Structures are given as structure tokens and as C-alpha cells.
Amino acid sequence: MGVLTTRITDLFGIEHPIIQEGMGPYRTVELAAAVSNAGGLGTVSMPGMTQPPDTGARIMREHIEQMATLTSAPFAVNVPVGRDPSGTVLPVSEAYIKAVIAAREADGALASQLRVLTTSAGFPGEFRPLIADSGLLHMHKVGATAQARKAENAGVDVIIASGYEMGGHTHVKPMHTFVLVPNVTEAVSVPVVLSGGARDGRTLAAALALGAAGVAMGTRFIATRDNTSWHPAYAQKILAAQEGDDVVFPAVYGPARGLRNRGVQQLLDIVASGQLQGDELTQWKDERLIQAQSAGDVEDGLVPAGQVASAISELVAVAEFVPQMAREAAGILQQLVAGISPARLS
Ligand SMILES: Cc1cc2nc3c(=O)[nH]c(=O)nc-3n(C[C@H](O)[C@H](O)[C@H](O)COP(=O)(O)O)c2cc1C
């Protein structure tokens, strides 16, 4: 048991209420294993939305199986749920959900570790019965209180409430973490996890004070020594970022937040001129995302990251960072409690 017990540490069987979220289309197997081994909940990311569903599902299955060789602790898998213009769930999203379930069905030991499916982007209402019957805990990421209510009504086990300052795909209607999270914790009774701007023990303590049961982070975990699948230039770009260096640009499902560079400017120019559209434009974006992460071209590639990049100035080792973050939060809470005069409370 860790220093902080919350509803999600109990539900997920983890030591610390700290989650590394999905960061597709990039590989996060090594990072996720480090987070799970450190007592948090690591997440295997989806490997891309533009490849054939069979190929995507095969890669995801491989990542899940590799993850199980690197940790014996609980972990999650993230599937963003896209829909076509008619409202049908994209074949690739469906293939990912089914790949997660198939991986569990094929291996009982793996199933006991792969406890959580985190869906994001759209809500996979039509897949709720399948997910519930599979025995997976279903966590769903939202950017608005109405979406949280809808997910809870559909039977979701945990809500991630992610504020507009988050890295990667963000929300069309900007709701910032400090307003969104208490709105959501008031509106639903399932556990809520704060996401968007978290980075240390102070932000974890603040999340708990807002009624959340833990935090989920993307950007902070990119700049770690354990993120070995990514080109080091990506983390260096985050370390160098200052306030105001982030920008929201049109990404695959909607707006995404990343670091301002030539790649973003080229994207804005292409969109404004209509030079590329539809699948061609999506393909261009996907290639630029990979260009930054795999080749380390953080000037012409696209570099998703949150506003919190401006507050991250050193690479950390996950094995030390995760328990230290929980201890720091617990210490802050203890100190705050010590300042309370019980006699004056009532
Ligand atoms: C590089 C990058 C890729 C991301 N890809 C995904 C993704 O595939 N699916 C998803 O649900 N969220 C994705 N996100 C969002 C994160 O899961 C998370 O919600 C966000 O990073 C939280 O905000 P923070 O960056 O302030 O910690 C991505 C974020 C980043 C920075």
C-alpha cells in the first residue's frame, strides 16, 4: 500500500493514484511499464488511426503482450474512439477495442494485469456491453460535465476530467482543469481523475482537494529517462518550453495542443490554402507526428504537449518520481491539516 489511498488505488489495485495516460500514435510500452512498476498505472497507447484496422490491431496486441513481459503490475490500454461523418465508430477504433478484449481472453495472467480500458475522443456507447462483459474496468476521458454524466449513466467505472490546458487532442469548448474537475466531481458519483496540467505532488494534492481520486498525466511523463521509445529531442523540446510556447492547432479529431514551431505554421498554411484535405491531410499530420517522435525533427514535425511543458525543466526517473510525487502530496496535505484549529471548525 502506498502513502495515499484513494478510490482508484483500491479499484485498480495500484499503489499510487498516478496514471500515465495514452499518448498515441506513439509507442509507450517501456514508459507504461516503468510507471506500473513504480506503483502507478501505465497505459499502452494506440498505434495510429490511419493504418488498416488489422495492422493497427496486430501492433496494439503486440504492444500489450510486450507490456506484460516488462511488468507484473496492473496496466491500462487507451483507445480513442473516432466516428465517420454518419456517426459510425471508425473500423480502426472498433478493431482496437476488440484487440484489447482478445488479448485478455487469450491469456488469463495477462487479463489479471490488463485491468483498464481508457476510451477517449468519442464515447463508445454501442461497445459498453462488450466492455462490461469482458471484465475490464472502463475509464473514459471527458472535457465537459455533460459528457461525464453521459458516461456515468452508461455504466463507466471511472471518469478522467481533462482540462483545456492538456497536451494532445484537447476539447472544442475550452474548459480549464480548475473549473472542470470540481464541476465533474460534483456531478457524478464514480471516481474522477484530474488530467491537464498535473506535474508533481502539489498538483496531486490539489486534485484530491478538488474531489478527484488521483491525477493522470501525459506531458510530464514524456520528459522521463524511461521514455526510451521516443527520440530524445522531443523531451528536450519540452524541457526548453516556456509559457506561451504552446499553441492549439487542428489535428485528427479536432483541436490539439502542441509546441509552436515551423511544423504547426506549415499545417496552418496548408489548412488555410486548402492544399490538402480529408485523408491526405490526416496522413500529413500523422507523418509529421511521427517525424517529431521517431526522427527527432521537432521543428518541422508536430510536437503535442501541454501547457505544463513550461513548468518541466528536468528529466526524471519514473521509479523515483512516482512514489516521490505521492509522498510530496501526502506531506503537503499533512502540513495543511496541521494548520487547522479543530475547535474553530464548527
Ligand atoms: C504526445 C501526446 C499524445 C497524446 N495522444 C493521446 C491519445 O492517443 N489518446 C488520448 O486519449 N490522449 C492523448 N493525449 C492526451 C493525454 O492522454 C493526456 O490527456 C494529456 O497529456 C494530459 O494533459 P498534460 O499533458 O497536461 O498532462 C496525448 C498527449 C500528448 C502530449
The ligand as an ORCA input file, in Angstrom:
! r2SCAN-3c Opt
* xyz 0 1
  C       2.180     13.452    -27.308
  C       0.790     13.263    -26.820
  C      -0.022     12.309    -27.423
  C      -1.316     12.096    -26.952
  N      -2.086     11.102    -27.528
  C      -3.273     10.769    -26.950
  C      -4.018      9.620    -27.370
  O      -3.620      8.869    -28.254
  N      -5.185      9.358    -26.747
  C      -5.665     10.153    -25.724
  O      -6.717      9.861    -25.169
  N      -4.995     11.243    -25.336
  C      -3.809     11.547    -25.885
  N      -3.090     12.602    -25.398
  C      -3.593     13.324    -24.205
  C      -3.055     12.653    -22.943
  O      -3.560     11.344    -22.832
  C      -3.442     13.421    -21.683
  O      -4.845     13.556    -21.609
  C      -2.807     14.805    -21.611
  O      -1.439     14.743    -21.954
  C      -2.976     15.352    -20.196
  O      -2.508     16.655    -20.070
  P      -0.973     17.025    -19.687
  O      -0.242     16.889    -20.966
  O      -1.069     18.408    -19.175
  O      -0.512     16.030    -18.659
  C      -1.814     12.854    -25.871
  C      -0.987     13.824    -25.272
  C       0.294     14.027    -25.734
  C       1.140     15.046    -25.057
*
